[in-house]
Structures are given as C-alpha cells and as structure tokens.
C-alpha cells in the first residue's frame, strides 16, 4: 500500500513523499546531494547518495497518526506545521 511520509534530515524538513509502506525504514536520495540546474552554471556530475530513514508513527493533536521518515540528525520541531502545510494522509493500521 502506498502511504504518505514526511521526510526529515538529509536535507529535508517535512517534505511530503509517497512510498510503499514499510514499518521500519525506507531508502531515499539525500536532498543535500540533489543538484539543481541554473542557467549559466556548469553542471557538475556527482554520485547519488541513498540514505536510510527510520520510520516513526507520530501521534498528532488532531487525534490521528502520521508517518515520519527520519534520518538523524533531524529537527522535528515543525511537524505540526508540515502536517498543516502539506496535508499528508493520516496513517491507519
């Protein structure tokens, strides 16, 4: 089943992504390593770095639970803001 995750750490701060459900970990590309093309800038080739995110079921004030994918170190202070902003689907067992 495909579920919503809010990603934290490895360059992410609450970004919403959809993945096949995994109760423990997921693998994804570190945002720090993603290159953005800019006009007039030389393209530098670099290896893509996959990192492991630990899956956390986060209970929220609205009484629902949401899935977080966390790569340490991560600042989880704005989880409520990310839930409000990105509107992930709550996780139901």
C-alpha positions, 0 to 999 in steps of 0.5 A: 500500500502506498502511504504518505511520509514526511521526510526529515534530515538529509536535507529535508524538513517535512517534505511530503513523499509517497512510498510503499509502506514499510514499518521500519525504514525506507531508502531515499536520495539525500536532498543535500546531494540533489543538484539543481540546474541554473542557467549559466552554471556548469553542471557538475556530475556527482554520485547519488547518495541513498540514505536510510530513514527510520520510520516513526508513527507520530501521534498528532493533536488532531487525534490521528497518526502520521508517518515520519521518515527520519534520518538523524540528525533531524529537527522535528520541531515543525511537524505540526506545521508540515502536517498543516502545510502539506496535508499528508494522509493520516496513517491507519493500521 
